[in-house]
């Protein structure tokens, strides 16, 4: 049972090619996902990339699973990692190709032989109906939310998956750990949400701490970077070219017309190997 492990700024994923797992068709079970992703009982990762899959509109299809077994609509780091895998395996015949996820179709450009990858992530929307956020139809900007005895002002956005962005003068990992779980599951968000605590450094730089839906505290996130930069631009706090600083490193975001997002960041190949059947003797 072959696996390939990569990380993008410390956000690590395991690529499982369905061709190597015919008995797992059409996808791994929740129990299998949890074991593989477990840091002690499995290989350990922030998620599983299941592909390539057939796609009618793109060159490749992809499904993304969180460590708790839930499915993510889109992942910027996951897309860069999956693109690197396709390039490494020579499945991509050119440096530019398209990938379909449940959160939409994206275009990838391979640079520096796969070490640096640019992804056109699609357009950010602040519409409550698209994200979704409970309540009447509106753009969700500068609204109040209270969790664990503390009130925050937040903005919500989607780039194929939901985000709750909270601008603050100062942020910390402790803040994400303390309030992230409560915000992720707040009733305002019918499908739960990814959470970013945002600090604007200047017109071209922001810093974020991330609590990822279904994964928890995360060192880096491409979709979180995209949503946070878009929110900061929507609020008039940054320009169109933004460097997003995270504990795992930096991602470059370009904000185009209509909040179209182009993301550029690195990918590192960590390991590849074989999982043994006895791995699944333990349930987690």
N, C-alpha and C positions, 0 to 999 in steps of 0.2 A: 504494500500500500504506500505508494510514493507520495512524498510531500516536498514542497519548496517553500522556504521561509525567507521573507524580505522584511525590511523596515523602511519607513519613510519618516525621518526625523524622530525615531524612537517609537512610532506607531506601527506595531508589527502585525503582519498578516501571514497566514499559511494559505498557499495556493494548492487546491486539490482539483486535478483535472478529471472530469467525469469519466473519461476514457480509461482511467486507471482504477475506477471504482464502479464496475458494472452492477455489482450487487447492491449499491447504494442508490440506484436510480429510483425516482428522478432527482433526489437530493438526499443529503445526510439527515438523520433524525436529530431531534433536539438533544437526546442523550449523547449521541456520537459527537455532536458539535461541542457540547459542554466538556466532554472528556478531552478531546483534541486540544481545545483552547486552554485547559487548566494548567496553571503554572507549576503544579506539583505532580499531578497524576497524568498529565499529557505532554504534548510538545510545548504548549504555552504560546498564546498569542492574543491580540486584541480582536481577532475575528478570522473568519474563513472566507476565501474567495473561491467560489465554485464556478469553474469555467475552463475553457471556452464552451459556450452553449450556442446552438443555432439561433440566428436572428434574421428576420425578413428584411429589416431596414438598415442594419449595421453590419460591419464586417464580423463582429464577434458579440456574443451575449454573455452576461455575467450576473450571478446572484451573490449577494453579500450577507453573511450571517454574523451576528454578534455572539460574544462568548456565552450569553445566557440562552442561546438557541433561537432568539428572535431574528427576523430578517430586516435589514436596512435597505431603504430605497436607493441610496446613493452614498458613496464615500470618496472624497477627493484623493486621500492618500491611498485608499484601496484601488482606485482607478489607475493611479500612477504605478503602483506595484504590479497590478495585473497587466498593464501595458508593458512594463519591463519584462515580466514573465513571457509574454507573447513574443517579444523581441529576442529574448535569450533563447527561446525554444525554436526560433526561426519560423514561427507560425505567422507572424506579420511579415508580409512580403515587401513592404515599404515603410519608411519612417513616419508616415502619416496614415492613420486609420481610424475607424469609428468603433465605439463600444456601446451596446445597449444595456441599460440597467432598468429595474422597475421605476427608478426616478427620472428616466429620460435617456436620450442618446447624447453622447459626447464625442468630440474629436480629440485625438491624441497626437502629439508630435514628439518623436524620440530625438533627444539631443545627447551629445557626448557619449555615444554608444550605450545609451540607456541610463547613465548616471543622473541625467537631468531630463525631466519630462514636463511638457506643457500640455494642459488639458483645458479645452473650452468647456466649462462646466454648465453652461446654460444661463438662464436669466433668473435673478433673484426677484421674488415677489413678496410684498408685505401684506397681501390680502388675507384676511382672516378665513375666508372660505377655502383658499388654496393651501394654507399652512397645515392643518386647520387650527383655529382658535375659537373657543366658545363665544357666543354672543352674536350681535347683529353684524351684518357685512360692513367691513371697514378696513382701513390700513392700521395695523397694530403698532402704534408709535407712542412712546412715552406714556404708557399706561402703568397703573399701580398694581402690585401683586404682593401678597404677604405669605411668608412661609416661616415656620419654626420661630415665630415671634418677632420677625424682622420684616419690614417693608422695603420693597425695591421698586424702582422705575425701570420698566423693561420695554424692549421692542421685539417683535416676532417677525420671522422671515422664513421663506422656503427657497431652496435651490434643488428641489426634488425630495428633500427631507426637511423636517421641521426644526427650527432653532429659536431659542429664547436668549436674547442678547441683553446683558445688563451693564450699561456704562457706569463706571465708578472712578473716583480720583485715584484710588489705590486698590490693587488686587493681590491675591496670594493663593497658593495651593490649598491652604486651610479653608479659605472662603469657598472654594469649589467643593471640597470634601464635606463641609458643614451644610451648605444649602443646596448643592447640586442634586442630591437624591430627592429632595422635597419638590424642587422645581420640575424635575423630570416627570414626576407623576402627578403634578398639580391638575385639578379638574379643568382648568382653562385649556388643557391640551388633550383632546380626545385620543390622539395616537401617541401620547407622551411626547417628549421633546429632548433634543440636545440643548445643552446649556453652555453659554459663554459669558464669562465675566471680562469686561472690556475696559482697558485703560488706553486712552489716546495719548501718545507721546509727543507727536507733532503732526504736521500736515501730511507726512509721508510714512509715518510709523505708528503702529498700534501694538499693544501687548494683550494676550488673552490667556485665561485659565479655563480649562475645558472639563465639563462633566458630560460624558457621551451616553446617550440613550442605549441601554442594554450592555454597556461596557464599563461604565464608571469613569474614574479619573484617567485622563489620557494625556500623554505628553505632547501630542500634535494632532491636528485634524485639518484636512483640506476643505471639507465642506464648512466646518466651523470658521476657518479663516475667510472663506468666501462670504459667508453670511455676516460675519463681524465687520469686515471691511465695507460691505454694502450698507450696513446699518450706519456705520460711522460716516460714510459719504452721504447717505440720505439725510442725516442730521446736520450736515454741513461742517463736519469736524475734520475731514481729510479730503485730499484731492483724488484723482483717478488712479494714480499709481501708489500702491500701499505695500509696505513690507510688514508682514505679520510675525511678531516675535512670540514664540511659545517655549516651554521648557525644553522641548526636543530640538528646536532650531527655528529656521525662518522659511517662510513661503512668500513668494512675490505674487501680488494680485493686481490685475489690470481691470478697471471697471469701465466697460464700454457703454454705448447708448442703450437705454432701456435696462440698465443694470445687468448687462451681459458680462459674465465673469470669465477671465482667462487666468489660470493658476499655473505657476511654475515652481517646481521643487525637486529635491533630490530623492533618489531611491538607492538603497544598498541591498545587495544579495547576501543573506546571512548563512543559509545552509540548505542542503537538500538531503533526503534520506528516506528510510523505510520505516513505517509504523508497524509494530507487531500486533497480532490479534489479541494477545493478552492485555494490551493497553485498555481494552474495553471490558475487562473483567470487573472493573470498579465503576460504580455509578457516583456521579458528583452532582 
